[in-house]
Amino acid sequence: MFHLSIEGLLLRFFLGGGAVVAASIIAKRVGGSFGGIFAAFPAVFVAAMLTMRLDYGGSDLIRRSIDLSKGAMVGMGINMLCAVAVGALCARKGWKKGLSLSVCGWLIVSLSISYVLFNT
């Protein structure tokens, strides 16, 4: 059964949102390239791993943490491809269309890989 505690949801919300705010401030003050490094901080993954302990215990905690980590590795690879696509497409098509195409591509690739992984 899928279970998330309120504490876990709040921790995920604040860590993820805090990372976005920090990356935005760093990008504005230091520059976009340096801010981009912080934008890639896996805040959602860190929050999910921290809150696993709130939501699960024992062998279930270990199993779910391993599953989450495997999924995160795939997701981070897809995010790298998306970042490359954003850079290439924004330069050729403008930022609005390039970003839109990249996010649509990310969604299609993510759903396709998820379908393959979860239906095998």
Residue pairs with C-beta under 8 A, 6 or more apart in sequence:
3 55
3 56
4 51
4 55
5 51
5 54
5 55
7 51
7 54
8 51
8 54
8 55
9 51
11 47
11 50
11 51
11 54
12 44
12 47
12 48
12 51
15 43
15 44
15 46
15 47
15 50
16 43
16 44
16 47
18 43
19 38
19 41
19 43
20 39
20 43
22 38
22 41
23 35
23 36
23 38
23 39
23 41
24 35
26 34
26 35
26 38
27 34
27 35
27 36
27 38
27 39
28 35
40 79
40 83
42 72
42 76
45 68
45 72
48 68
49 65
49 68
49 69
52 61
52 64
52 65
52 68
53 61
56 64
74 113
74 117
75 110
78 106
78 109
78 110
78 113
79 106
81 106
81 109
82 102
82 103
82 105
82 106
82 109
85 101
85 102
85 105
85 106
86 98
86 99
86 102
88 98
89 97
89 98
89 99
89 101
89 102
90 98
90 99
90 102
91 98
92 98
93 101
